[in-house]
Amino acid sequence: MAVSSANILERLDQEDKEKVSYFIRLLLNKSKYQLLKKELAERRKEVQTGETLSHEDLWKQMNV
């Protein structure tokens, strides 16, 4: 279904794409997605301040 949905979205005109985008934003503002939204905001801050682990750092922490 996801592949066909993506194909449909690509074929919509700009006005209809904006309507779909608006609907998605409404869904994401629901309470069940608030935790995810908060986590994404925190991760973005970490990326902007350079507080991320490299692949090598991750393996070192795991003692592999």
TIZASE-428894 format. One record per residue (C-alpha): residue in three letters; x, y, z; residue number from 1. Coordinates in steps of 0.05 Angstrom, whole numbers, plus 5000, padded with zeros to 4 digits. Layout:
N
+------+------+------+------+------+
| resn |   px |   py |   pz | resi |
+------+------+------+------+------+
|  ALA |    X |    Y |    Z |  NUM |
...
+------+------+------+------+------+
***
This chain:
64
+------+------+------+------+------+
| resn |   px |   py |   pz | resi |
+------+------+------+------+------+
|  MET | 5000 | 5000 | 5000 |    1 |
|  ALA | 5057 | 5049 | 5017 |    2 |
|  VAL | 5086 | 5044 | 4947 |    3 |
|  SER | 5020 | 5058 | 4913 |    4 |
|  SER | 5006 | 5115 | 4963 |    5 |
|  ALA | 5073 | 5147 | 4945 |    6 |
|  ASN | 5057 | 5142 | 4872 |    7 |
|  ILE | 4990 | 5175 | 4883 |    8 |
|  LEU | 5020 | 5232 | 4923 |    9 |
|  GLU | 5070 | 5246 | 4868 |   10 |
|  ARG | 5014 | 5254 | 4817 |   11 |
|  LEU | 4972 | 5303 | 4858 |   12 |
|  ASP | 4972 | 5376 | 4840 |   13 |
|  GLN | 5004 | 5425 | 4889 |   14 |
|  GLU | 4938 | 5446 | 4922 |   15 |
|  ASP | 4920 | 5374 | 4938 |   16 |
|  LYS | 4990 | 5359 | 4963 |   17 |
|  GLU | 4982 | 5417 | 5012 |   18 |
|  LYS | 4916 | 5389 | 5036 |   19 |
|  VAL | 4948 | 5321 | 5049 |   20 |
|  SER | 5005 | 5355 | 5084 |   21 |
|  TYR | 4956 | 5393 | 5128 |   22 |
|  PHE | 4920 | 5329 | 5147 |   23 |
|  ILE | 4985 | 5295 | 5165 |   24 |
|  ARG | 5004 | 5354 | 5210 |   25 |
|  LEU | 4936 | 5348 | 5245 |   26 |
|  LEU | 4949 | 5274 | 5258 |   27 |
|  LEU | 5019 | 5287 | 5285 |   28 |
|  ASN | 4992 | 5339 | 5333 |   29 |
|  LYS | 4949 | 5286 | 5367 |   30 |
|  SER | 4970 | 5266 | 5437 |   31 |
|  LYS | 4993 | 5197 | 5418 |   32 |
|  TYR | 5047 | 5227 | 5374 |   33 |
|  GLN | 5070 | 5281 | 5423 |   34 |
|  LEU | 5124 | 5236 | 5454 |   35 |
|  LEU | 5152 | 5222 | 5385 |   36 |
|  LYS | 5150 | 5296 | 5367 |   37 |
|  LYS | 5187 | 5313 | 5431 |   38 |
|  GLU | 5240 | 5261 | 5419 |   39 |
|  LEU | 5251 | 5285 | 5348 |   40 |
|  ALA | 5259 | 5356 | 5373 |   41 |
|  GLU | 5311 | 5333 | 5424 |   42 |
|  ARG | 5349 | 5293 | 5372 |   43 |
|  ARG | 5351 | 5353 | 5325 |   44 |
|  LYS | 5382 | 5395 | 5381 |   45 |
|  GLU | 5434 | 5341 | 5393 |   46 |
|  VAL | 5452 | 5339 | 5319 |   47 |
|  GLN | 5457 | 5415 | 5316 |   48 |
|  THR | 5504 | 5418 | 5376 |   49 |
|  GLY | 5545 | 5359 | 5352 |   50 |
|  GLU | 5525 | 5313 | 5410 |   51 |
|  THR | 5520 | 5251 | 5367 |   52 |
|  LEU | 5559 | 5187 | 5367 |   53 |
|  SER | 5599 | 5164 | 5307 |   54 |
|  HIS | 5595 | 5092 | 5285 |   55 |
|  GLU | 5664 | 5080 | 5316 |   56 |
|  ASP | 5643 | 5112 | 5382 |   57 |
|  LEU | 5582 | 5066 | 5385 |   58 |
|  TRP | 5624 | 5004 | 5376 |   59 |
|  LYS | 5673 | 5027 | 5429 |   60 |
|  GLN | 5617 | 5037 | 5479 |   61 |
|  MET | 5591 | 4967 | 5465 |   62 |
|  ASN | 5661 | 4938 | 5476 |   63 |
|  VAL | 5658 | 4898 | 5411 |   64 |
+------+------+------+------+------+
***
